[in-house]
Amino acid sequence: MDFRDRNFVVTGGTGALGSAVVSKLIDGGAKCRVPYMHEHELAHFALRSHERVKLMAISTLADEAEVAKVYGGLPALWGSIHIAGGFAMGPVAKTDKAALMAQLETNLVSCFLCCRAAVNAIGQSGGRIVNVAARPALEWRSGAGMAAYTASKAGVAALTAALAEEVAKDGILVNAVAPSIMDTAANRSAMPKADFDAWPKVEEVAATILFLASPDNRVTRGGIVPVYGRS
């Protein structure tokens, strides 16, 4: 896809899925601003020295001032892709308010604030926003044992659909993907007996994100796209 001279923000861009997304954007000619929170995130990020990648150290994406730093001074933002988030297991009976709020801030609040900043940065010139929900956001019963996470990602899905309707008049198309368990080294280590072949690969999920974020996507908005592979 042709992303020449288009500016993107990619949160979570140093992770497994984020790295695949940034790599494909750079291959297409884009310029990427990638916020990160911990130095160790850069160890395996192959594009950390690329001339069209700007890394930004931040403390959190759940704070308006920090998010403003990420989006400040951007020339003609075209796309904002929100991959950053966190996962936590735990039955409701053992999930206190602090644990619930941690999931809401990490997943929903950060996504909301980045969407807000992106809408303001894109303005009425048109662009794309892609969020990352999760399978339990669409299939609530599959969220048993991780209700706080499920609620936070369901919020991301609802936010996506509502915002898409709100900003369509400005030429901003907002969508989300909803992955199942992706084939990453961390997930393989956590579930060594799983059928890895059935899991969607990060490159495959990235390809869906890239289409939704591209100028080739002219009509799709408000979609929460399942990217499950065969799992």
N, C-alpha and C positions, 0 to 999 in steps of 0.2 A: 504494500500500500504506500501511496505517496504522502508523506508527512513533511515534505521539505518546507522549512521556514515556519513551521507551526510550533508553538510553545505549549508545553505540558507541565503540570505538576503531577507527580506520582508519589502518593504516600505509601509507605511500606515497600518502597522501590528497591530496597537492599535485600529483601527476603527472597524466598524461592520463586514465588509467583511474580513478585514485583520485579525481580531481576530479568525474568523472561519477558515481561511487558516492556521494560525500559530498553532491553536489547533490541526488540522488534521495532520500537519507536525510533531508536537511533539508526537502525538499518534503513528505515524509511525516510531519514533525513530530519527528524524532529530534534528539538532542543528540550531537555528535561531538567526540571528542578526537583530534586529528591531530598526531602527532609529525613533525618535519622535521629535516633535518640541515644544510641550506645555505640561507642567506638568499635566494639567487637563485630557490629553488623557489617562493617566495611571489609573485614578480613577476606570474605569470599565474593565480594562484589567486583566483578571483573572490569566494570566500566568506571571505577572510581577516579581515574585520571583522564577520562575522555573529555575532549574540549567542548563537547555539546551537552555535558552533564554537569550540573551545578549541585553539589551536595551542601545541605544546610543542617547544622547541628541544632536541635531543639530539645526542650525538656518534656513536652507533651503536646498532643494535638487536641486536648480537651480544654484548652485555655485560649480565649479569644486573642489575647496579646501575642501568644506564640504563633497562632495560625496567621495572624496579620503579618508577622515577619515573613512567613513562607510565601504569601501571595503579594507582598508589597513590592512595588517597582517592576512588576512583570510587564513586558511589552506585549500587548495584543495576545492575551491568553486564549488559546483555542480549546484546550481540553484539560480536565482534571479527573484523575483516576484515583479512587480511594480504596486502597488495599489494606492499609494499616488496621490492625485490630488485635484482639486477644481471645483466647479460649480458656474456659475453666469448666471442669466437671463438678458435679456436686448435687445431691438431692436437695429439694427445697427445705426439708427438715434440718439440714445442716448448713444451709446458706443464710448467713446473717445479712443485715442491711449493708454492711461495708462491702461484702463480696458482691452483692447485687449491684451496688452503685459503681463498683470497679468495672463490672462488665458493661453497664450502661455508658459509663464515661469512655471506656476504651473503644467500644464499638459504635454506639449510637451518637453520643455527644460529639465525638471527634468527627464522625461522618457529617453530622449536621453543620458543624462550624466550618468544615472544609467546603461543603456544598454552598453555604452562605457566601464564603469568601470567593469561591469560584464564580458564582452568579454575578457578584459585584465586579469581579475582574473581567469577565467576558462581556458584560453589558449587553447591548443590543446588536452586537456585531455577529452573533451566532457562534455556537461552539458545542462541545459535547462534555457530559459528565457521566462517569461510570462508577457505580458503587459496587461493593462486594458484600452480598448477603451470605446465606448458607442454606443448605438443604432443609434444616429444621425451621427456617424462616417460612418455608412453603408447606412443610409437612410437620405440623406442630407435635404430633404424637411421637415422632422420631426424636424429639428433644427431651424425652424422659431421662432424668439423671443429669441434665444440664439445662435446667429451666431458665436460669439467669442468662446464660448465653443465648438460648433460643429466643427469649423475650427481646434481648438487645438486637439480634439480627432480624427479627420480625419487624422491629422498629425501623431498621434500615430499609427493609422492603417497602413498608408503608410510606416512609419519607420519600423514597424514590418515585413512587407512583404519584404522590401528591405534588411533589416539586415538578415533575414532568409536565403535569397539567398547568401548573402555575407559570412556567417560563417558556412554554412552547411558542407563544406569541413573539418572543424575542429570538427565535431561531436556535434555542438551546435544547438539545435533545438529551434527556436524562434517562438512563437505564441502569440495571444492575445485573450481575451474574450471581447465581446461587450454586456454588460448588458442593459436591459431596466430598468425601475424604480424598484429597489429592495425593498423587504419588510423589512424595518427598522423602528425603533421607530420614527426617525426623519422624514422619508417620510410619515408615517401615520399621524403624527402631522401636517405636511404641507398640506396634501391632505386627510382630514378626511372623505370625501364622496366617495373616490375611492374604487374600488373593490380589496381589499387587497389579496383575494384568488388567483387572476390572476397574481399577481406579483411574480417573482422568489424569492425564499428564499435565504438568504446569504449562508446557508449551501449547497444548490444546486449549486450555482455559484462556491462556493469554491471547490466542488467536481470536476467540470470541470477543474478548474485551477490546482488542484492537479494531475489529470491525465496528463495534458499537461506538467507538471513539473516533471513527474515521469520517471524512467527508463523503465516503461512499455510502454511509448510512444516512439516507435522506428522509426516512419515514418512521423508523422504529423509535418509540418513546414510551416511557412508563412500563417497560417490560422488565420482569424479573426472570431472567433466562436460566433454566436449569442446565447445569453443566456437570452431569453425573457420570458420563462414560457408560460403562456397563455395570456400575455398582448400584 
